[in-house]
Protein backbone atom coordinates (compact mmCIF):
# COMPACT_ATOMS: atom_id res chain seq x y z
CA UNK A 1 0.00 0.00 0.00
CA UNK A 2 1.37 3.41 -0.99
CA UNK A 3 2.20 5.76 1.84
CA UNK A 4 0.10 8.91 1.80
CA UNK A 5 2.06 12.12 1.31
CA UNK A 6 1.20 14.64 4.05
CA UNK A 7 -0.49 17.77 2.77
CA UNK A 8 1.58 20.94 2.79
CA UNK A 9 0.33 22.84 5.87
CA UNK A 10 1.62 26.21 4.66
CA UNK A 11 -0.92 28.79 3.56
CA UNK A 12 -0.62 30.22 0.03
CA UNK A 13 1.02 33.62 -0.21
CA UNK A 14 2.13 36.14 -2.82
CA UNK A 15 5.16 38.39 -2.37
CA UNK A 16 6.19 41.34 -4.55
CA UNK A 17 9.97 41.27 -4.95
CA UNK A 18 11.78 44.36 -6.21
CA UNK A 19 15.25 45.83 -5.84
CA UNK A 20 17.54 48.59 -7.03
CA UNK A 21 14.84 51.25 -6.85
CA UNK A 22 17.63 53.89 -6.75
CA UNK A 23 15.42 56.72 -5.54
CA UNK A 24 17.11 60.07 -6.23
CA UNK A 25 19.09 58.39 -8.98
CA UNK A 26 19.97 59.70 -12.42
CA UNK A 27 17.81 57.64 -14.77
CA UNK A 28 15.92 60.56 -16.23
CA UNK A 29 13.65 60.92 -13.20
CA UNK A 30 12.10 57.49 -13.74
CA UNK A 31 12.91 56.04 -10.34
CA UNK A 32 10.24 57.65 -8.17
CA UNK A 33 7.33 57.07 -10.61
CA UNK A 34 8.40 53.44 -11.02
CA UNK A 35 8.52 52.92 -7.27
CA UNK A 36 5.04 54.44 -6.90
CA UNK A 37 3.79 52.09 -9.65
CA UNK A 38 5.26 49.13 -7.76
CA UNK A 39 3.27 50.21 -4.70
CA UNK A 40 0.16 50.51 -6.88
CA UNK A 41 0.70 47.00 -8.23
CA UNK A 42 1.14 45.55 -4.73
CA UNK A 43 -2.22 47.07 -3.80
CA UNK A 44 -4.06 46.00 -6.96
CA UNK A 45 -2.69 42.45 -6.76
CA UNK A 46 -3.44 42.29 -3.03
CA UNK A 47 -0.05 40.76 -2.29
CA UNK A 48 0.75 39.58 1.21
CA UNK A 49 4.04 41.47 1.50
CA UNK A 50 6.68 43.47 -0.36
CA UNK A 51 10.38 42.58 -0.32
CA UNK A 52 13.06 45.11 -1.35
CA UNK A 53 16.48 43.51 -1.80
CA UNK A 54 18.76 46.52 -1.55
CA UNK A 55 19.46 49.92 -3.09
CA UNK A 56 16.17 51.52 -2.23
CA UNK A 57 18.13 54.78 -2.41
CA UNK A 58 20.83 55.70 -4.90
CA UNK A 59 23.13 57.44 -2.41
CA UNK A 60 23.35 58.79 1.13
CA UNK A 61 22.79 62.42 0.14
CA UNK A 62 19.09 62.10 -0.70
CA UNK A 63 17.07 65.04 0.68
CA UNK A 64 14.83 64.68 3.71
CA UNK A 65 11.84 65.51 1.50
CA UNK A 66 12.47 62.31 -0.49
CA UNK A 67 12.72 60.28 2.71
CA UNK A 68 9.33 61.68 3.75
CA UNK A 69 7.88 60.86 0.32
CA UNK A 70 9.19 57.29 0.55
CA UNK A 71 7.63 56.86 3.99
CA UNK A 72 4.31 58.04 2.56
CA UNK A 73 4.55 55.52 -0.29
CA UNK A 74 5.30 52.66 2.10
CA UNK A 75 2.48 53.75 4.39
CA UNK A 76 0.08 53.45 1.43
CA UNK A 77 0.64 49.71 1.48
CA UNK A 78 -0.71 48.94 4.95
CA UNK A 79 0.86 45.50 4.54
CA UNK A 80 4.20 44.02 5.62
CA UNK A 81 7.41 45.21 3.97
CA UNK A 82 10.86 43.69 4.46
CA UNK A 83 14.02 45.34 3.16
CA UNK A 84 17.78 44.93 3.24
CA UNK A 85 20.42 47.52 2.32
CA UNK A 86 22.53 47.25 -0.83
CA UNK A 87 25.80 48.76 -1.99
CA UNK A 88 24.31 52.20 -2.83
CA UNK A 89 22.60 52.46 0.57
CA UNK A 90 25.19 50.36 2.39
CA UNK A 91 24.69 50.16 6.17
CA UNK A 92 27.82 51.95 7.35
CA UNK A 93 28.22 54.99 9.63
CA UNK A 94 27.19 57.38 6.82
CA UNK A 95 24.24 55.27 5.66
CA UNK A 96 21.07 57.04 4.57
CA UNK A 97 19.20 54.50 6.66
CA UNK A 98 20.36 56.23 9.84
CA UNK A 99 18.29 59.23 8.71
CA UNK A 100 15.51 57.20 7.15
CA UNK A 101 14.88 55.09 10.30
CA UNK A 102 12.10 53.36 8.41
CA UNK A 103 11.24 50.76 11.06
CA UNK A 104 10.50 53.61 13.48
CA UNK A 105 8.52 55.64 10.97
CA UNK A 106 6.55 52.84 9.29
CA UNK A 107 4.89 50.28 11.55
CA UNK A 108 4.59 47.83 8.66
CA UNK A 109 8.29 47.81 7.65
CA UNK A 110 11.01 45.49 8.94
CA UNK A 111 14.52 46.65 8.02
CA UNK A 112 17.19 43.98 8.42
CA UNK A 113 20.18 45.81 9.92
CA UNK A 114 22.17 42.81 11.19
CA UNK A 115 25.47 42.21 9.30
CA UNK A 116 25.52 38.62 10.58
CA UNK A 117 22.03 38.00 9.21
CA UNK A 118 18.59 37.74 10.71
CA UNK A 119 15.33 35.88 10.08
CA UNK A 120 12.13 37.93 10.22
CA UNK A 121 8.58 36.64 10.09
CA UNK A 122 6.04 38.31 7.83
CA UNK A 123 2.94 38.93 9.95
CA UNK A 124 -0.26 37.23 8.88
CA UNK A 125 1.54 34.71 6.66
CA UNK A 126 3.60 31.54 6.84
CA UNK A 127 6.53 33.37 5.17
CA UNK A 128 9.91 34.18 6.70
CA UNK A 129 12.77 36.17 5.19
CA UNK A 130 16.48 35.91 5.99
CA UNK A 131 18.96 38.55 4.93
CA UNK A 132 22.20 40.29 5.90
CA UNK A 133 22.88 44.01 6.19
CA UNK A 134 25.83 44.98 4.01
CA UNK A 135 28.23 46.93 6.30
CA UNK A 136 30.67 47.57 3.45
CA UNK A 137 30.67 46.75 -0.25
CA UNK A 138 33.87 44.71 -0.44
CA UNK A 139 35.06 41.26 -1.60
CA UNK A 140 34.96 39.93 1.97
CA UNK A 141 31.22 40.48 2.25
CA UNK A 142 29.35 37.42 0.97
CA UNK A 143 25.59 38.05 0.99
CA UNK A 144 24.34 34.46 1.29
CA UNK A 145 26.76 33.00 3.82
CA UNK A 146 25.51 32.26 7.32
CA UNK A 147 22.06 31.15 6.23
CA UNK A 148 20.49 29.08 9.05
CA UNK A 149 18.55 25.83 8.53
CA UNK A 150 15.22 26.27 6.83
CA UNK A 151 12.42 26.86 9.37
CA UNK A 152 9.86 24.07 9.55
CA UNK A 153 6.44 24.66 8.00
CA UNK A 154 7.37 28.09 6.66
CA UNK A 155 7.79 29.49 3.18
CA UNK A 156 11.41 30.59 3.39
CA UNK A 157 13.03 33.39 1.38
CA UNK A 158 16.78 34.02 1.35
CA UNK A 159 17.45 37.66 0.38
CA UNK A 160 20.83 38.87 -0.84
CA UNK A 161 22.37 41.85 -2.62
CA UNK A 162 25.45 40.89 -4.56
CA UNK A 163 27.03 39.48 -7.70
CA UNK A 164 26.60 35.85 -8.77
CA UNK A 165 30.00 34.42 -9.66
CA UNK A 166 30.83 31.66 -12.12
CA UNK A 167 32.64 29.22 -9.86
CA UNK A 168 34.45 29.61 -6.55
CA UNK A 169 37.69 31.31 -7.55
CA UNK A 170 38.56 34.25 -5.25
CA UNK A 171 37.59 37.56 -6.83
CA UNK A 172 38.32 41.25 -6.49
CA UNK A 173 34.62 41.94 -7.10
CA UNK A 174 32.68 43.18 -4.09
CA UNK A 175 29.80 41.31 -2.42
CA UNK A 176 30.31 38.10 -4.41
CA UNK A 177 27.89 35.18 -4.34
CA UNK A 178 30.04 32.19 -5.20
CA UNK A 179 28.64 29.13 -6.93
CA UNK A 180 29.00 27.11 -3.73
CA UNK A 181 27.22 29.84 -1.72
CA UNK A 182 24.16 29.61 -3.97
CA UNK A 183 24.32 25.81 -4.18
CA UNK A 184 24.12 25.63 -0.39
CA UNK A 185 20.77 27.47 -0.34
CA UNK A 186 17.81 25.11 -0.22
CA UNK A 187 15.16 27.55 0.91
CA UNK A 188 11.99 28.08 -1.13
CA UNK A 189 13.09 31.22 -3.00
CA UNK A 190 16.28 33.25 -3.40
CA UNK A 191 15.48 36.96 -3.84
CA UNK A 192 18.43 38.84 -5.29
CA UNK A 193 19.39 42.45 -5.91
CA UNK A 194 22.33 44.30 -7.52
CA UNK A 195 21.97 43.35 -11.18
CA UNK A 196 19.69 45.87 -12.89
CA UNK A 197 18.23 43.46 -15.42
CA UNK A 198 15.66 40.82 -14.46
CA UNK A 199 17.49 37.49 -14.54
CA UNK A 200 16.53 33.87 -14.01
CA UNK A 201 19.51 32.61 -12.02
CA UNK A 202 18.17 29.10 -11.46
CA UNK A 203 14.99 27.08 -11.03
CA UNK A 204 16.44 23.93 -9.46
CA UNK A 205 16.50 23.04 -6.63
CA UNK A 206 14.63 26.24 -5.81
CA UNK A 207 14.05 29.41 -7.87
CA UNK A 208 16.48 32.32 -7.66
CA UNK A 209 15.80 35.63 -9.37
CA UNK A 210 17.33 39.06 -9.80
CA UNK A 211 14.33 41.39 -9.80
CA UNK A 212 16.23 43.98 -11.83
CA UNK A 213 16.07 47.74 -11.29
CA UNK A 214 12.48 48.77 -10.66
CA UNK A 215 12.57 51.54 -13.28
CA UNK A 216 14.22 49.49 -16.05
CA UNK A 217 13.90 45.85 -15.10
CA UNK A 218 13.63 44.19 -18.52
CA UNK A 219 14.41 45.67 -21.92
CA UNK A 220 14.23 49.12 -20.39
CA UNK A 221 10.71 48.56 -19.06
CA UNK A 222 9.86 49.02 -15.38
CA UNK A 223 8.94 45.80 -13.64
CA UNK A 224 8.95 43.62 -10.54
CA UNK A 225 8.70 39.94 -9.67
CA UNK A 226 5.55 38.48 -8.15
CA UNK A 227 6.25 35.22 -6.30
CA UNK A 228 3.31 32.91 -5.64
CA UNK A 229 3.95 30.35 -2.91
CA UNK A 230 1.66 27.44 -3.72
CA UNK A 231 1.28 24.37 -1.46
CA UNK A 232 2.43 21.30 -3.35
CA UNK A 233 4.19 23.35 -6.03
CA UNK A 234 6.52 25.67 -4.16
CA UNK A 235 7.62 29.15 -5.23
CA UNK A 236 6.33 30.28 -8.62
CA UNK A 237 8.04 33.57 -9.62
CA UNK A 238 6.82 35.66 -12.58
CA UNK A 239 8.05 38.96 -13.95
CA UNK A 240 5.40 41.66 -14.29
CA UNK A 241 5.73 44.82 -16.36
CA UNK A 242 4.70 47.88 -14.38
CA UNK A 243 3.89 49.74 -17.59
CA UNK A 244 1.47 47.02 -18.71
CA UNK A 245 -0.01 46.70 -15.23
CA UNK A 246 -0.69 50.45 -15.15
CA UNK A 247 -2.36 50.31 -18.58
CA UNK A 248 -4.56 47.39 -17.52
CA UNK A 249 -5.59 49.18 -14.33
CA UNK A 250 -6.48 52.35 -16.24
CA UNK A 251 -8.56 50.28 -18.69
CA UNK A 252 -10.43 48.68 -15.81
CA UNK A 253 -11.15 52.07 -14.26
CA UNK A 254 -12.60 53.33 -17.56
CA UNK A 255 -15.08 50.43 -17.84
ABEGO torsion letter per residue (X at the ends): XBBBBBBBABBBBBBBBBBGAGBGBAAGGAAAAAAAAAAAAAAAAGBABBBBBEGABABAABBAAAAAAAAAAAAAAGBBBBBBBBAAABBBAABAAAAAGAAAABAABBBBABAAEBBBBBBGBABBBBBBBBABBBAABBAABGBBBBBBGBBBBBBBBEBBBBEABBBABBGBBBAAAAAABABABBBBBGBABBBBABAOABBBBBAEBAABABGGBBBBBBBBBBBGAEBBBBBBBAAAAAAAAAAAAAX
